[in-house]
Amino acid sequence: MKILCNSFSSWAASLKAVTKPKNKENNSQHMAAAKHRHLLCDACIVIFRGLKYPLGPGTRVTEHLGSVEQLHEGIKIGCAICDRLARHLASKLVRLQNIEQFRSTYDLDDYDRPGKIKFVMYWGAQNNEVYQLATNLNQLCRQIHSGFDSAATVQVIQGWLRNCLDGHQQCYQRWKNAQEFQLPTRLVDTGPSGSKECRVVRTDSGSISGAYLTLSHRWGQSPFLQLNSHTIGNLTTGIPIAELPATFRDTVSIAHQLGIRYLWIDSLCIQQDSKEDWIRESPTMSHVYGFATINIVAGHSRGPEDGLFSTRESPYFDYFTVRSAWDSRWESNADYLLWDKVALEDDFEFAPLTQRGWVFQERLMAPRMLQFGKEQVYWRCSELFASETWPQGALSREGKSLRFGTDLDDLDGDDTMEVQPLGELGDFCTEALSRGPIAKWERLVSEYSRTELTLPEDKLVALSGVAKLFQQTFKDRYLAGLWWSSLPRLLCWRRDIKKEQEPRVRPKYRAPSWSWASVDGPITFTTTNMEHPRMTNPLRIEYLITGVDGKIDPLDGDEMAQ
């Protein structure tokens, strides 16, 4: 394909053909909710009219819009597709009035299963990624309510938890195991539903029992209520819930709605001016988050005073249906539903809080996650990813349940961290390198290296919970971010120059120079990302390190930390 401008952006929209649902009443509700966004301009309606493949089945890329003026005209008449294209440009900080050259094409990827249409936009100012969308009309929810704390939203959340506990075998097993584990040292006791006061309690007295929630939040720049030597008296005696920061108050509200009395919030359950308390509590994060009932994630709040709940002026995740009318007896017509899967993914996976290093681990360790995004509430557990728009989960065009983000659900103790000799892999070398626990670890570390830490010296400790889970599962020896049985391969890391090209000064010592944790910024592993692996490099490194005992001296006695 010839690119007319210096750089380009791709926006992909999937349209899935809709079969007639069994529940006619639900279908009428879904269709009614979608009717307000059905208008298309002449350039967009032609996608569903005439020949399905105008240039023949071998070539699917077809011209769509030829100028920014055409895009403007579509927006003026309320064309749903043009409006979505313009929104995508705006989300990437591209102003229509600043674009001199513009065109778009579409690619109807509709052979095996109906429906994906990919729109590609070309202009001279920005380089973006492809968007892919798909859905099933049966699972489309009713219109989203304006408030995150509405009764309807709370009902959806309660349903997610109830269905997970009652119907998800893998999730139920984690819940069952959690009852056998020791509670965190401290919890916030919010009292029974309707209570006006809360207090910080110690659990070692044996009088505290029951489920608890955790909270992942951004600390922000402004001072807020924390547990320290000055506040510990008031916090253990009890304070009005109304005096808590907004995000904490909203979390208490969710806890009461779910019938859960206790919360674990880092700033209230670890004494912030005590190094001893930090050293004692930080290694327990894998248990704190791993055995909570749900981890609440304040995805878009900039600090504790922003809160979980906000008012939505209008649903961002618009959708509409259009009936195709192909000029061919070989093509079956159907209702197509358009929705923006990538906008949903961005709101969940790339929310500001998810870019924080500590939160990376917290979201991974939690058996269930309830994330408050900018536009929706999201649920993720071992068996379901759902949102308010798709409370039963959305399906990809292949019929599989969509899941966003990294998880640890596929860790299997029967696997091994050891790497099979490359010479035995033959033609399957590239594929084999991308599978198994060691490849999973490499991907996790690469993603983690792109997050931010307020204190760079937390580089290893902020991932220590995940490392402990790997160690418990695979019984391997941990060496400052690497694993002994795969050390030759894991030494093949490097800074990701695609993400960051400027040289950096090595930071203050926190890990050996051969560990990825010794540097700041994004890193990548050569073996995981090789398209055509060179067989000699990993084998040569294995030879060079023969006889090394891998002895390290951990700080504060925790071999998973600095």
C-alpha positions in Angstrom: 0.0 0.0 0.0 1.4 3.4 -0.9 1.5 5.8 1.9 1.0 9.4 0.8 2.2 11.2 3.9 5.3 10.9 6.1 3.5 9.1 8.8 0.1 7.5 9.4 -2.4 6.4 12.0 -4.6 3.4 11.9 -8.0 3.1 13.4 -9.7 -0.2 13.1 -13.4 -0.9 13.7 -14.8 -4.4 13.9 -18.3 -5.1 12.9 -19.7 -8.4 13.8 -22.7 -9.9 12.0 -25.5 -10.4 14.4 -27.6 -13.5 14.5 -31.2 -13.2 15.7 -31.2 -13.5 19.6 -33.4 -16.0 21.3 -34.7 -13.4 23.7 -36.7 -11.0 21.6 -37.4 -8.7 24.6 -33.8 -8.2 25.3 -33.0 -7.7 21.6 -35.6 -4.9 21.3 -33.9 -3.2 24.3 -30.5 -3.5 22.7 -31.7 -2.2 19.4 -33.5 0.7 21.0 -30.3 1.7 22.8 -28.4 1.6 19.5 -30.9 3.5 17.3 -29.8 6.9 18.3 -26.4 6.3 16.5 -27.4 4.7 13.2 -26.8 7.6 10.7 -24.0 7.2 8.2 -22.8 9.6 5.5 -22.7 8.6 1.8 -19.0 7.6 2.0 -19.6 5.3 5.0 -22.9 3.7 4.0 -21.4 2.5 0.8 -19.3 0.1 2.9 -22.5 -1.9 3.4 -24.0 -1.5 -0.1 -23.1 -2.7 -3.5 -20.3 -5.2 -3.9 -18.9 -6.5 -0.7 -15.4 -6.6 -2.2 -15.4 -3.9 -4.9 -11.9 -4.7 -6.1 -12.4 -8.5 -6.0 -11.9 -11.0 -3.2 -8.1 -10.9 -3.5 -7.9 -7.2 -2.7 -10.0 -5.8 0.2 -8.5 -2.4 0.8 -10.9 0.2 -0.6 -10.7 4.0 -0.6 -12.9 5.7 2.0 -12.5 9.4 2.5 -10.3 11.5 0.2 -9.9 14.7 2.2 -10.4 16.3 5.6 -13.3 18.2 4.1 -15.2 15.0 3.6 -14.5 14.0 7.2 -15.9 17.4 8.3 -19.1 16.9 6.2 -19.6 13.5 7.8 -19.3 14.9 11.3 -21.8 17.8 10.4 -24.6 15.4 9.5 -23.9 13.1 12.5 -22.2 10.2 10.7 -21.3 7.7 13.4 -18.2 6.4 11.7 -16.8 9.8 10.8 -17.4 10.9 14.4 -15.5 8.0 15.7 -12.6 8.6 13.3 -12.5 12.3 14.5 -12.6 11.2 18.1 -9.6 9.0 17.6 -7.6 11.8 16.0 -8.6 14.1 18.9 -7.5 11.4 21.4 -4.0 11.5 19.8 -3.9 15.3 20.1 -4.3 15.8 16.3 -6.4 18.9 15.4 -8.5 18.6 12.2 -7.8 22.3 11.3 -4.1 21.6 11.3 -4.3 18.7 8.8 -3.5 19.7 5.2 -3.6 16.3 3.7 -5.9 13.5 4.8 -7.3 10.3 3.4 -8.6 7.0 4.8 -9.1 3.5 3.5 -11.1 0.6 4.9 -10.3 -3.1 4.8 -13.3 -5.5 5.1 -11.8 -8.5 6.9 -14.9 -10.7 6.7 -13.9 -14.0 5.2 -13.9 -16.7 7.9 -16.3 -15.0 10.4 -18.3 -11.9 9.8 -17.0 -9.0 10.9 -14.1 -6.7 11.1 -13.7 -3.5 9.2 -10.3 -1.7 9.7 -10.1 2.0 8.9 -6.7 3.4 8.2 -6.2 7.2 8.3 -3.2 8.9 6.6 -1.9 12.3 7.5 1.4 14.1 8.0 1.6 14.6 11.8 1.1 11.4 13.8 1.9 7.7 14.0 -0.6 5.6 15.9 -1.7 1.9 16.2 -4.3 -0.2 14.6 -7.7 -0.5 16.3 -9.6 -3.8 16.3 -13.2 -4.2 17.4 -15.8 -7.0 17.6 -18.9 -8.0 19.5 -22.0 -10.1 19.9 -25.4 -8.3 20.1 -26.8 -10.7 22.7 -24.3 -9.6 25.3 -24.8 -5.8 24.8 -26.0 -4.1 28.0 -28.5 -1.4 28.3 -27.5 2.3 28.3 -24.8 3.1 30.9 -26.0 5.2 33.8 -24.6 8.6 34.4 -23.1 7.9 37.8 -20.5 5.3 38.8 -22.3 4.9 42.1 -25.8 4.5 40.7 -27.9 1.6 42.0 -27.7 0.0 38.6 -23.9 0.0 38.6 -23.8 -1.4 42.1 -26.1 -4.2 41.0 -23.8 -5.1 38.2 -20.8 -5.2 40.6 -22.7 -7.3 43.1 -23.6 -9.7 40.3 -20.0 -10.1 39.1 -18.9 -11.0 42.6 -21.8 -13.4 43.3 -21.4 -15.2 39.9 -17.6 -15.4 40.5 -17.9 -16.9 43.9 -20.8 -19.3 43.0 -19.9 -20.3 39.4 -16.2 -19.9 38.7 -14.3 -23.0 39.8 -10.8 -21.5 39.5 -11.8 -18.4 41.3 -13.7 -20.3 44.0 -10.5 -22.3 44.7 -8.5 -19.1 45.3 -11.3 -17.8 47.6 -11.3 -21.1 49.5 -7.5 -21.0 49.9 -7.7 -17.4 51.1 -9.8 -18.4 54.2 -6.8 -20.4 55.4 -4.3 -17.6 55.2 -3.3 -15.1 57.9 -4.9 -11.7 57.5 -2.6 -8.6 57.0 -1.1 -7.1 60.1 -3.5 -4.2 60.0 -6.9 -3.5 58.4 -9.3 -0.6 58.3 -12.5 -1.6 60.1 -15.3 0.2 58.4 -18.0 -1.3 60.6 -21.3 -2.7 59.4 -23.0 -1.2 56.5 -24.2 2.3 57.3 -21.5 3.0 59.9 -20.2 6.6 60.2 -16.8 5.8 61.7 -13.8 3.6 60.8 -10.6 2.7 62.6 -7.3 0.9 62.0 -7.1 -2.4 63.8 -4.4 -5.0 64.3 -5.4 -8.6 63.4 -2.9 -10.4 65.6 -5.3 -10.4 68.5 -7.3 -13.1 66.8 -10.6 -11.2 67.2 -10.7 -10.0 63.6 -12.0 -12.4 60.9 -13.7 -12.1 57.6 -13.0 -11.0 54.0 -11.3 -7.7 53.1 -10.8 -5.5 50.0 -7.6 -3.8 48.9 -7.2 -0.5 47.2 -4.7 0.5 44.5 -4.6 4.3 44.3 -2.3 7.1 43.3 -0.7 9.1 46.1 -0.5 12.3 44.2 1.3 15.5 45.2 -0.9 16.9 48.0 -0.7 15.8 51.6 -3.4 13.3 52.7 -4.3 11.2 55.8 -1.7 8.5 56.5 -0.7 6.2 59.3 2.3 7.6 61.2 3.5 8.2 64.7 1.3 11.4 64.9 -1.9 9.9 63.6 -1.8 6.4 64.9 -3.7 7.3 68.1 -6.7 8.9 66.3 -6.8 6.2 63.6 -6.8 3.3 66.0 -9.4 5.0 68.2 -11.7 5.8 65.3 -12.4 8.7 63.0 -15.5 9.8 61.0 -15.6 8.2 57.5 -16.4 11.6 56.2 -12.8 12.8 57.1 -11.2 10.2 54.8 -10.0 11.3 51.4 -12.6 10.9 48.7 -11.1 7.8 47.1 -11.0 6.1 50.5 -14.6 7.1 51.3 -15.8 5.8 47.9 -14.0 2.5 48.6 -15.8 2.2 52.0 -19.1 2.8 50.1 -18.3 -0.1 47.7 -17.2 -2.3 50.6 -20.5 -1.7 52.5 -22.5 -2.4 49.3 -20.7 -5.7 48.9 -21.2 -6.6 52.6 -17.4 -6.6 53.3 -16.3 -4.9 56.5 -12.5 -4.6 56.2 -10.2 -2.7 53.9 -6.4 -2.8 53.4 -5.1 0.6 52.2 -1.3 0.9 52.0 -1.1 4.4 53.4 -3.3 3.5 56.4 -2.1 0.0 57.1 1.7 0.5 57.0 3.2 3.1 59.3 4.7 5.5 56.9 7.4 7.0 59.2 8.7 3.6 60.4 11.4 1.9 58.3 11.1 -1.2 60.5 7.4 -1.4 59.7 8.1 -1.0 56.0 10.7 -3.7 56.0 8.4 -6.1 57.9 5.3 -5.4 55.7 6.6 -4.9 52.2 7.6 -8.6 51.7 4.0 -9.6 52.5 2.4 -7.9 49.5 1.9 -11.1 47.6 -0.4 -12.4 50.4 -2.1 -9.0 51.1 -3.3 -8.6 47.5 -3.3 -12.3 46.6 -5.9 -13.2 49.3 -8.1 -10.2 49.2 -11.6 -10.7 47.9 -11.3 -7.9 45.4 -8.7 -5.3 44.6 -10.3 -1.9 43.9 -8.4 0.1 41.3 -8.8 3.9 41.1 -7.6 3.9 37.5 -7.9 7.6 36.6 -7.7 9.4 39.9 -4.7 11.7 40.2 -4.7 11.5 44.0 -6.7 10.3 47.0 -9.0 13.4 46.8 -10.2 12.6 43.3 -12.5 9.7 44.3 -13.6 6.6 42.4 -16.9 8.1 41.2 -17.4 10.7 38.6 -20.4 11.9 36.5 -20.5 10.7 32.9 -22.1 13.3 30.6 -22.6 10.7 27.9 -21.4 7.2 27.3 -18.1 7.3 25.4 -18.5 3.7 24.2 -21.1 4.5 21.6 -22.5 1.8 19.4 -24.9 1.5 16.5 -26.3 -1.0 14.1 -26.6 -1.0 10.3 -28.2 -3.5 7.9 -26.0 -4.5 5.0 -27.4 -4.8 1.4 -24.8 -6.6 -0.7 -25.4 -6.8 -4.5 -24.6 -10.5 -4.6 -26.7 -13.6 -4.0 -23.6 -15.3 -2.5 -23.3 -12.8 0.3 -25.7 -13.1 3.2 -27.0 -9.8 4.7 -27.0 -9.2 8.4 -27.2 -6.5 11.1 -23.7 -5.2 11.9 -22.9 -3.6 15.3 -20.0 -1.2 15.6 -18.3 -0.5 18.9 -14.8 0.7 19.9 -12.9 -2.1 21.5 -9.6 -0.3 21.7 -11.1 2.7 23.4 -12.3 0.3 26.1 -8.9 -1.4 26.2 -7.2 2.0 26.6 -9.5 3.0 29.4 -8.7 -0.3 31.3 -5.2 -1.2 30.5 -3.5 2.2 29.9 -5.2 4.2 32.7 -2.7 6.5 34.4 -2.6 4.4 37.6 -1.7 1.3 35.6 1.6 2.9 34.6 2.8 2.9 38.2 5.3 0.2 39.2 3.7 -0.9 42.5 0.3 -1.1 40.9 1.6 -3.4 38.2 2.2 -6.1 40.8 -1.0 -5.3 42.8 -3.2 -5.8 39.7 -1.4 -9.1 38.9 -1.6 -10.6 42.3 -5.3 -9.9 43.0 -7.7 -12.8 42.3 -10.4 -10.3 41.4 -10.1 -6.7 40.2 -12.7 -4.0 40.1 -11.3 -1.0 38.2 -12.9 2.4 38.0 -12.0 3.8 34.7 -12.7 7.2 33.2 -15.9 6.0 31.5 -16.7 2.5 32.8 -16.3 0.1 35.7 -14.3 -3.1 34.8 -14.2 -6.5 36.3 -11.4 -9.1 35.9 -11.0 -12.5 37.5 -9.5 -15.8 36.4 -12.5 -16.6 34.3 -14.1 -13.3 33.1 -13.2 -9.9 31.8 -16.3 -7.6 31.8 -17.4 -4.0 31.8 -20.6 -2.1 32.3 -21.1 -2.2 28.6 -20.4 -5.9 28.5 -21.4 -7.2 31.9 -21.2 -10.9 30.7 -18.0 -10.3 28.8 -17.4 -9.4 25.2 -16.5 -11.9 22.5 -13.8 -11.5 19.8 -14.7 -12.1 16.2 -13.3 -15.6 16.7 -15.9 -16.3 19.4 -13.4 -16.2 22.2 -13.9 -14.2 25.4 -11.9 -10.9 25.3 -9.3 -10.4 28.0 -7.2 -7.3 28.3 -3.9 -6.9 30.2 -1.4 -9.3 31.6 -2.4 -12.0 34.1 -0.9 -14.9 36.0 -3.8 -17.4 35.5 -1.9 -19.7 33.2 1.0 -20.5 35.6 1.3 -24.3 35.9 3.5 -26.0 38.4 4.1 -28.9 36.0 6.1 -26.6 33.8 9.7 -25.7 34.4 11.8 -22.5 34.2 14.6 -24.5 32.5 15.2 -23.8 28.9 15.5 -26.6 26.4 18.8 -26.5 24.5 18.3 -24.4 21.3 20.0 -27.0 19.2 17.1 -29.4 19.9 14.4 -27.0 18.9 15.1 -27.1 15.1 12.6 -25.2 13.0 10.5 -24.4 16.0 13.1 -22.4 17.7 11.3 -19.0 17.5 8.0 -20.4 18.6 9.5 -22.3 21.5 11.3 -19.3 22.8 8.0 -17.4 23.1 6.3 -20.1 25.2 6.5 -21.3 28.8 7.1 -19.7 32.2 10.5 -18.2 31.3 8.9 -16.4 28.3 6.1 -15.2 30.6 8.6 -13.8 33.0 10.4 -12.0 30.2 7.2 -10.4 29.0 6.2 -9.4 32.6 9.6 -7.8 33.2 9.5 -6.0 29.9 6.1 -4.5 30.7 7.1 -3.7 34.3 10.2 -1.9 33.1 7.9 0.6 31.3 6.2 1.6 34.5 7.2 4.4 36.9 8.5 4.3 40.5 8.6 7.2 42.8 11.6 5.6 44.5 13.9 3.9 42.0 15.4 1.7 44.7 12.0 -0.1 44.9 12.7 -1.6 41.5 13.0 -5.2 42.8 10.8 -5.0 45.9 7.8 -3.7 43.9 7.9 -6.9 41.8 8.8 -9.2 44.7 5.3 -10.6 45.2 5.2 -11.8 41.6 8.7 -13.3 42.0 7.6 -15.2 45.1 4.7 -16.6 43.2 7.0 -17.8 40.5 9.4 -19.3 43.0 6.6 -21.1 44.9 5.2 -22.4 41.6 8.4 -23.5 39.9 10.8 -24.0 42.8 13.6 -22.1 41.2 16.4 -19.9 42.6 15.9 -16.1 42.3 18.9 -13.9 41.5 18.1 -10.1 41.4 15.3 -10.4 38.9 16.7 -13.4 37.0 16.2 -17.2 37.5 19.1 -19.6 38.0 17.9 -22.4 35.7 17.5 -20.0 32.8 20.3 -17.6 33.7 22.1 -17.8 30.3 18.9 -16.8 28.4 17.9 -14.1 30.9 21.2 -12.4 30.7 20.3 -11.6 27.1 18.4 -8.4 28.1 19.1 -4.9 26.7 17.6 -1.4 26.9 14.7 -1.1 24.5 16.0 1.6 22.1 12.7 1.6 20.2 11.2 3.2 23.3 14.1 5.2 24.6 17.1 6.2 22.5 18.9 8.7 24.7 21.8 7.3 26.8 21.3 7.2 30.6 23.7 7.3 33.5 23.5 4.1 35.5 21.6 4.9 38.7 22.7 4.4 42.3 23.4 0.7 43.0 20.3 -1.4 43.6 21.2 -4.6 41.7 24.2 -6.2 40.0 25.1 -4.7 36.7 24.1 -8.0 34.9 20.5 -7.6 36.1 17.9 -5.6 34.2 17.0 -4.1 37.6 20.2 -2.1 37.6 19.0 0.3 35.0 16.1 2.6 34.5 13.7 2.7 31.6 12.2 0.1 29.2 14.2 -3.1 28.6 13.6 -6.1 26.3 14.9 -9.7 26.1 16.6 -10.7 22.9 15.3 -14.2 22.9 11.7 -13.4 23.4 11.7 -10.7 20.6 13.9 -12.3 18.0 12.2 -13.0 14.6 15.2 -15.0 13.4 17.1 -16.1 16.5 20.8 -16.5 16.2 21.6 -19.8 17.8 25.1 -19.0 18.8 24.7 -16.2 21.3 22.7 -17.9 24.0 24.9 -21.0 23.7 28.1 -19.0 23.9 26.9 -17.1 27.0 26.1 -20.5 28.7 29.6 -21.6 28.1 31.1 -18.4 29.5 29.3 -18.5 32.8 30.0 -22.1 33.6 31.1 -22.4 37.2 29.5 -19.2 38.6 27.8 -19.9 41.9 25.3 -17.1 41.6 25.7 -15.9 45.2 24.0 -12.6 46.1 23.6 -10.8 49.3 20.0 -9.6 49.8 19.2 -6.4 51.6 17.3 -6.8 54.9 17.3 -10.6 54.4 14.7 -10.6 51.6 16.2 -12.3 48.5 13.3 -11.0 46.4 14.1 -7.4 47.2 17.2 -5.2 46.8 
